[in-house]
């Protein structure tokens, strides 16, 4: 059983920063070899792709966050991060960590965290 647990969400003013973390655990899940990523979903909106990082730590970002967000991974600690700077009210959403069983980020994610809320006020 694979478990992903997010933390680090909160409320900030526009222009502020937050750092999200996602701790992965579970037997048989070799975290370092798989693509990991972040999604977000705002009330009344569809789930949106935010950022992804493959097993070689190559990253992909949504245009809406490019230049403001940075995804990173610590394979020694089985932890995924999302550094969010210059936050905007439109970044307000529930942020979810997702884990793949593929090394490359091909869009298939098998494991999900419970989410952490990010609220940005203007």
C-alpha positions as CSV (number, residue, x, y, z in Angstrom):
1,X,0.0,0.0,0.0
2,X,1.4,3.3,-1.1
3,X,0.6,6.4,0.9
4,X,1.2,10.0,-0.1
5,X,0.8,12.7,2.6
6,X,0.9,16.4,1.7
7,X,1.7,19.2,4.1
8,X,2.6,22.9,4.0
9,X,-0.6,24.5,2.7
10,X,-2.0,27.6,4.3
11,X,-3.2,31.1,3.8
12,X,-1.0,33.8,2.4
13,X,-1.4,37.2,0.8
14,X,-0.7,37.7,-2.9
15,X,3.0,37.9,-3.6
16,X,3.8,35.5,-0.8
17,X,5.3,32.1,-0.8
18,X,4.5,28.6,0.4
19,X,6.4,25.3,0.2
20,X,4.4,22.1,-0.1
21,X,5.8,18.7,0.8
22,X,4.6,15.2,0.0
23,X,6.0,12.3,1.9
24,X,5.7,8.9,0.2
25,X,5.7,5.6,2.0
26,X,4.8,2.1,1.3
27,X,6.5,-1.2,0.7
28,X,7.4,-2.0,-2.9
29,X,7.2,1.5,-4.1
30,X,10.6,2.6,-5.3
31,X,9.9,6.3,-5.1
32,X,13.2,7.4,-6.7
33,X,12.4,5.6,-10.0
34,X,9.0,7.1,-10.6
35,X,7.5,10.3,-11.9
36,X,5.8,12.4,-9.2
37,X,3.7,15.5,-9.6
38,X,1.3,18.1,-8.3
39,X,-2.2,18.8,-9.3
40,X,-4.7,21.4,-8.0
41,X,-8.4,21.8,-8.0
42,X,-10.3,25.0,-7.2
43,X,-14.0,24.9,-6.2
44,X,-16.2,24.5,-9.3
45,X,-13.3,23.9,-11.6
46,X,-11.6,20.8,-13.1
47,X,-8.5,19.4,-11.7
48,X,-5.4,21.1,-13.2
49,X,-1.9,19.9,-13.8
50,X,0.7,22.0,-12.0
51,X,4.2,20.5,-12.1
52,X,5.9,17.1,-12.6
53,X,9.3,15.6,-12.2
54,X,10.6,12.4,-13.6
55,X,13.1,9.9,-12.3
56,X,16.0,12.0,-13.7
57,X,14.6,15.1,-12.0
58,X,13.6,16.7,-15.2
59,X,10.6,18.9,-14.6
60,X,7.5,20.1,-16.5
61,X,5.3,23.0,-15.5
62,X,1.9,24.4,-16.4
63,X,2.2,27.7,-18.2
64,X,0.2,29.3,-15.4
65,X,2.9,28.6,-12.8
66,X,6.1,28.6,-14.9
67,X,8.7,30.9,-13.5
68,X,6.9,31.1,-10.1
69,X,6.8,27.4,-8.9
70,X,9.6,25.0,-8.6
71,X,9.2,21.2,-8.1
72,X,12.0,19.2,-6.5
73,X,12.4,15.8,-5.0
74,X,14.6,14.3,-2.2
75,X,14.9,10.7,-3.1
76,X,16.8,9.9,0.1
77,X,13.7,11.0,2.1
78,X,11.1,9.9,-0.4
79,X,9.7,13.4,-0.4
80,X,8.4,15.7,-3.1
81,X,8.3,19.5,-2.8
82,X,6.6,22.4,-4.5
83,X,8.1,25.8,-3.8
84,X,5.5,28.4,-4.7
85,X,6.6,32.0,-5.0
86,X,4.8,35.2,-6.2
87,X,1.5,33.6,-5.3
88,X,-1.7,34.9,-6.9
89,X,-5.3,34.7,-5.8
90,X,-5.9,32.4,-8.8
91,X,-3.5,29.9,-7.3
92,X,-6.1,29.2,-4.6
93,X,-7.0,25.5,-4.7
94,X,-6.6,22.2,-3.0
95,X,-3.2,20.8,-4.1
96,X,-2.7,17.1,-4.5
97,X,0.4,15.1,-4.7
98,X,0.4,12.2,-7.3
99,X,2.7,9.3,-7.9
100,X,3.2,7.2,-11.0
101,X,4.5,3.7,-11.6
102,X,6.3,5.0,-14.7
103,X,9.7,6.6,-14.7
104,X,8.7,9.2,-17.3
105,X,5.8,11.6,-16.8
106,X,3.3,10.2,-19.3
107,X,0.2,11.4,-17.6
108,X,-0.7,8.3,-15.7
109,X,-0.8,8.6,-11.9
110,X,-1.7,5.7,-9.7
111,X,-1.4,7.1,-6.2
112,X,-2.9,10.3,-4.7
113,X,-2.6,12.2,-1.5
114,X,-5.5,13.6,0.5
115,X,-4.7,17.2,-0.5
116,X,-3.5,20.4,1.2
117,X,-5.4,23.7,0.9
118,X,-3.7,26.8,-0.4
119,X,-5.5,30.1,-0.1
120,X,-4.1,33.3,-1.6
121,X,-5.9,36.6,-0.7
122,X,-5.6,39.8,-2.6
